């Protein structure tokens, strides 16, 4: 088990390490707030459609793969735990444990994407992709269901993009963090990336009940 001194490289525009840490976290929180506004508009739209057209939304929800959504929820909860282990290990200077926890976090993200890709494939096979005009949409006679289906793909697709970025960041950070002396200068970067990953998980915790649970 490798242990190293934890620190942060102080940039010239900051007066102290604490100020630099707080500024970096504030920047990430500001970015995440704008992302939350983006998703909030889509969540509200989904709830409005459900309120106005409950039968149409239920017809769509019955086509969604509940077991995949539930499994992916468990996968992301576990990934958040691994990310928390990585952050705490970085604070304690446990470099090897930190890197392994981050790689496991990325692996769980890949598992989520594989399951989601399979779900998209099943949607295609079951004619639940209204934007593919050469395949007849299963609920073609119901415009409200088509609108909710489109919203489902937009929300989950946007979340998948964010998760893919998160996986990339996790792999790059794991590679950088495995180098000697990383924690002596850049420990705060682990916490910043961790905030982004936890945000991705939080969004899915809203996606799952909004799309998979409330409409059943």
C-alpha positions in Angstrom: 0.0 0.0 0.0 1.6 3.2 -1.2 1.2 6.4 0.9 2.2 9.8 -0.1 2.0 13.4 1.1 -1.2 15.1 0.1 -1.0 18.7 -1.2 -1.9 21.1 -3.9 0.2 23.2 -6.3 -0.6 26.9 -5.4 -1.2 29.0 -8.5 0.0 32.6 -8.4 -3.5 34.2 -8.4 -4.4 32.5 -5.1 -3.2 33.5 -1.6 -3.6 30.0 0.0 -4.3 26.4 -0.7 -7.7 26.7 1.0 -8.7 29.6 -1.3 -7.6 27.6 -4.4 -9.6 24.5 -3.3 -12.7 26.5 -2.6 -12.5 28.4 -5.9 -12.1 25.2 -7.8 -15.1 23.6 -6.1 -17.2 26.8 -6.6 -16.4 26.7 -10.3 -17.5 23.0 -10.6 -20.7 23.7 -8.5 -21.5 26.6 -10.8 -21.1 24.4 -13.9 -23.2 21.6 -12.4 -25.9 24.1 -11.5 -26.3 25.1 -15.2 -26.4 21.4 -16.1 -29.1 20.8 -13.5 -31.2 23.6 -15.0 -30.9 21.8 -18.4 -32.2 18.5 -17.0 -34.8 20.2 -14.9 -36.6 21.6 -17.9 -36.9 18.1 -19.4 -38.0 16.5 -16.1 -40.7 19.1 -15.8 -41.8 18.5 -19.4 -42.0 14.7 -18.7 -44.2 15.3 -15.6 -46.5 17.7 -17.4 -47.0 15.1 -20.2 -47.7 12.5 -17.6 -50.3 14.7 -15.9 -52.1 15.6 -19.1 -51.9 12.2 -20.8 -51.5 9.5 -18.2 -52.7 6.7 -20.3 -50.4 7.5 -23.2 -47.4 7.8 -20.8 -48.3 4.4 -19.2 -48.4 2.8 -22.6 -44.8 4.0 -23.2 -43.6 3.1 -19.7 -44.8 -0.5 -20.1 -42.3 -0.8 -23.0 -39.4 0.4 -20.9 -37.1 -2.3 -19.5 -37.7 -1.8 -15.8 -35.1 -4.4 -14.8 -32.4 -2.6 -16.8 -33.3 0.7 -15.3 -33.2 -0.8 -11.8 -29.9 -2.6 -12.4 -28.3 0.5 -13.7 -29.5 2.4 -10.7 -27.7 -0.1 -8.4 -24.6 0.1 -10.7 -24.4 3.9 -10.3 -25.0 3.8 -6.6 -22.1 1.4 -6.3 -20.0 3.6 -8.6 -20.6 6.6 -6.3 -19.4 4.5 -3.3 -16.2 3.6 -5.2 -15.7 7.3 -6.1 -16.1 8.2 -2.5 -13.5 5.7 -1.6 -11.2 7.2 -4.2 -11.7 10.7 -2.8 -11.2 9.6 0.8 -8.1 7.7 -0.2 -6.7 10.7 -2.0 -7.1 12.8 1.2 -5.3 10.1 3.2 -2.5 9.8 0.6 -3.4 6.2 -0.3 -2.4 6.5 -3.9 -2.7 2.8 -5.0 -6.2 2.4 -3.4 -7.3 5.7 -4.9 -6.3 4.7 -8.4 -7.9 1.2 -8.1 -11.2 2.8 -6.8 -11.2 5.2 -9.7 -10.7 2.4 -12.3 -13.5 0.4 -10.7 -15.7 3.5 -10.9 -15.0 3.8 -14.6 -15.6 0.1 -15.1 -19.0 0.4 -13.5 -19.8 3.3 -15.8 -18.9 1.2 -18.8 -21.2 -1.6 -17.4 -24.0 1.0 -17.2 -23.4 2.0 -20.8 -23.5 -1.6 -22.0 -26.8 -2.2 -20.3 -28.2 1.1 -21.7 -27.0 0.2 -25.2 -28.8 -3.2 -24.9 -32.0 -1.4 -23.8 -31.8 0.9 -26.8 -31.4 -2.1 -29.0 -34.5 -3.7 -27.6 -36.4 -0.4 -28.1 -35.4 -0.5 -31.8 -36.5 -4.2 -32.1 -39.8 -3.4 -30.5 -40.4 -0.4 -32.8 -40.2 2.1 -30.0 -37.9 4.6 -31.8 -40.2 7.2 -33.4 -37.4 9.2 -34.9 -36.5 6.3 -37.2 -39.0 6.9 -39.9 -38.4 3.7 -41.8 -39.6 1.6 -38.9 -43.2 2.0 -37.9 -43.6 3.4 -34.4 -45.5 0.9 -32.1 -47.8 3.6 -30.7 -48.1 5.6 -34.0 -51.7 6.5 -33.4 -51.0 8.3 -30.1 -49.1 11.6 -30.5 -48.7 12.1 -26.8 -46.9 8.7 -26.4 -44.6 9.6 -29.2 -43.7 12.9 -27.5 -43.0 11.1 -24.3 -40.9 8.5 -26.1 -38.9 11.3 -27.8 -38.3 12.9 -24.4 -37.2 9.5 -23.0 -34.5 9.2 -25.6 -33.4 12.8 -25.2 -33.1 12.6 -21.4 -31.4 9.2 -21.3 -29.2 10.1 -24.3 -28.0 13.3 -22.7 -27.3 11.5 -19.5 -25.3 8.9 -21.5 -23.2 11.6 -23.0 -22.4 13.1 -19.6 -21.6 9.6 -18.3 -19.3 8.9 -21.3 -17.4 12.1 -20.5 -17.2 11.1 -16.9 -15.7 7.7 -17.8 -13.1 9.5 -20.0 -12.2 11.9 -17.2 -12.0 9.0 -14.7 -9.6 7.1 -17.0 -7.4 10.1 -17.7 -7.3 11.1 -14.0 -6.5 7.5 -13.0 -3.5 7.5 -15.4 -2.3 10.9 -14.2 -2.9 10.0 -10.5 -0.8 6.8 -10.8 2.3 8.9 -11.4 4.6 9.6 -8.5 4.1 13.0 -6.9 0.6 13.6 -8.3 -1.1 13.8 -4.8 1.6 16.2 -3.6 0.4 18.8 -6.1 -3.1 18.0 -7.5 -5.1 16.1 -4.9 -8.0 18.6 -5.3 -8.5 17.4 -8.9 -9.7 14.1 -7.6 -12.4 15.8 -5.6 -13.5 18.0 -8.5 -13.8 15.0 -10.8 -15.7 13.3 -8.0 -18.2 16.1 -7.8 -19.0 15.6 -11.5 -19.4 11.9 -11.2 -21.7 12.2 -8.2 -23.7 14.7 -10.2 -24.2 12.2 -13.0 -25.4 9.6 -10.5 -27.8 12.1 -8.9 -29.3 12.9 -12.3 -30.0 9.2 -12.9 -31.6 9.0 -9.4 -34.2 11.5 -10.8 -34.4 9.9 -14.3 -35.2 6.4 -13.0 -38.3 7.3 -11.0 -39.5 9.9 -13.5 -39.4 7.7 -16.5 -39.6 4.1 -15.1 -41.6 4.3 -11.9 -44.1 7.1 -11.8 -45.8 6.0 -15.0 -46.3 2.3 -14.2 
